[in-house]
Amino acid sequence: MSAVLKRNNVKVFGRGQTPMIFAHGYGCDQNMWRFITPAFEDRYKIVLFDHIGHGHSDAAAFDPAQYGSLNGYADDVLAICRELDLTDAVFVGHSVSAMIGVLAAIREPERFAQLVLIGPSPRYIDDGDYVGGFKREDIEGLLDFLDSNHLGWSSTMAPVIMANPERPELGEELTNSFCRTDPDIAKHFARVTFLSDNRADLPLVKTRALILQCSHDAIAPEAVGRYMHQNLPGSEFIQLSATGHCPNLSAPEETIAAMEAFLRDPAPVKAVA
């Protein structure tokens, strides 16, 4: 295995020719896609990976300067694409990885034919008329809490992010995933994520995109998803019935159905509210 593929713990499988790249969200790893990939592996070449410091990636490869913005993570996505010679791929990004995919697609659009953006947010902090879902002092409080108590933050925030309180095992899984992430890298990545502002990048995207917006999402409220749709040219917006921020775990069937409909139709379709 090459250094690039080993660094990000890249796994490739499936019986199709078209690549489908799955990028996990903050504090997670590629295992979070285990309910989604079986629906596509007969027809696509599935590419899974872990962000540096997550899962079984090489945490020693972490450089705070290199990963000082989401562009550093987009660099890794593009490096994987080059190493595997991927073009015209379907990129599926959850949460912060949705914006990482957007940045990668802007820089090397030939690599991506479609983007599936699950719970994306170009900015988490409110700004004038823009509703990101958080006030700056809220984000600073969250980051201070994480800095002082990584495990406490994980056990407190994971159930809020996951929602679905009637299924506590989902919140427990996310808590455990957060706790497994390298604490120093987790703190750094959280700051990069929650203080990012990629609104100006949206109009630069030429790749067709599907925005999947969950209901009652504590991290990316409906206003954020609709802002993405309004500012991402040619995008499709679908409001899922699924609640919380992780429909890949809580509602895989609905997530798969929305993806399938988007991928079957080669032309942009009207938004579904």
Secondary structure in CASP SS format (residue, H / E / C, confidence):
PFRMAT SS
TARGET T0000
AUTHOR 0000-0000-0000
METHOD secondary structure of the structure
MODEL  1
M C 1.00
S C 1.00
A H 1.00
V H 1.00
L H 1.00
K H 1.00
R H 1.00
N C 1.00
N C 1.00
V C 1.00
K E 1.00
V E 1.00
F E 1.00
G C 1.00
R C 1.00
G C 1.00
Q C 1.00
T E 1.00
P E 1.00
M E 1.00
I E 1.00
F E 1.00
A E 1.00
H C 1.00
G C 1.00
Y C 1.00
G C 1.00
C C 1.00
D C 1.00
Q H 1.00
N H 1.00
M H 1.00
W H 1.00
R C 1.00
F C 1.00
I C 1.00
T H 1.00
P H 1.00
A H 1.00
F C 1.00
E C 1.00
D C 1.00
R C 1.00
Y E 1.00
K E 1.00
I E 1.00
V E 1.00
L E 1.00
F C 1.00
D C 1.00
H C 1.00
I C 1.00
G C 1.00
H C 1.00
G C 1.00
H C 1.00
S C 1.00
D C 1.00
A H 1.00
A H 1.00
A H 1.00
F C 1.00
D C 1.00
P C 1.00
A C 1.00
Q C 1.00
Y C 1.00
G C 1.00
S C 1.00
L H 1.00
N H 1.00
G H 1.00
Y H 1.00
A H 1.00
D H 1.00
D H 1.00
V H 1.00
L H 1.00
A H 1.00
I H 1.00
C H 1.00
R H 1.00
E H 1.00
L H 1.00
D C 1.00
L C 1.00
T C 1.00
D C 1.00
A E 1.00
V E 1.00
F E 1.00
V E 1.00
G E 1.00
H E 1.00
S C 1.00
V H 1.00
S H 1.00
A H 1.00
M H 1.00
I H 1.00
G H 1.00
V H 1.00
L H 1.00
A H 1.00
A H 1.00
I H 1.00
R H 1.00
E C 1.00
P H 1.00
E H 1.00
R H 1.00
F E 1.00
A E 1.00
Q E 1.00
L E 1.00
V E 1.00
L E 1.00
I E 1.00
G C 1.00
P C 1.00
S C 1.00
P C 1.00
R E 1.00
Y C 1.00
I E 1.00
D C 1.00
D E 1.00
G C 1.00
D C 1.00
Y E 1.00
V C 1.00
G C 1.00
G C 1.00
F E 1.00
K C 1.00
R H 1.00
E H 1.00
D H 1.00
I H 1.00
E H 1.00
G H 1.00
L H 1.00
L H 1.00
D H 1.00
F H 1.00
L H 1.00
D H 1.00
S H 1.00
N C 1.00
H H 1.00
L H 1.00
G H 1.00
W H 1.00
S H 1.00
S H 1.00
T H 1.00
M H 1.00
A H 1.00
P H 1.00
V H 1.00
I H 1.00
M H 1.00
A C 1.00
N C 1.00
P C 1.00
E C 1.00
R C 1.00
P H 1.00
E H 1.00
L H 1.00
G H 1.00
E H 1.00
E H 1.00
L H 1.00
T H 1.00
N H 1.00
S H 1.00
F H 1.00
C H 1.00
R H 1.00
T C 1.00
D C 1.00
P H 1.00
D H 1.00
I H 1.00
A H 1.00
K H 1.00
H H 1.00
F H 1.00
A H 1.00
R H 1.00
V H 1.00
T H 1.00
F H 1.00
L C 1.00
S C 1.00
D E 1.00
N C 1.00
R H 1.00
A H 1.00
D H 1.00
L H 1.00
P H 1.00
L H 1.00
V C 1.00
K C 1.00
T C 1.00
R E 1.00
A E 1.00
L E 1.00
I E 1.00
L E 1.00
Q E 1.00
C E 1.00
S E 1.00
H C 1.00
D C 1.00
A C 1.00
I C 1.00
A C 1.00
P C 1.00
E H 1.00
A H 1.00
V H 1.00
G H 1.00
R H 1.00
Y H 1.00
M H 1.00
H H 1.00
Q H 1.00
N H 1.00
L C 1.00
P C 1.00
G C 1.00
S C 1.00
E E 1.00
F E 1.00
I E 1.00
Q E 1.00
L E 1.00
S E 1.00
A E 1.00
T E 1.00
G C 1.00
H C 1.00
C C 1.00
P H 1.00
N H 1.00
L H 1.00
S H 1.00
A C 1.00
P H 1.00
E H 1.00
E H 1.00
T H 1.00
I H 1.00
A H 1.00
A H 1.00
M H 1.00
E H 1.00
A H 1.00
F H 1.00
L H 1.00
R H 1.00
D C 1.00
P C 1.00
A C 1.00
P C 1.00
V C 1.00
K C 1.00
A C 1.00
V E 1.00
A C 1.00
END
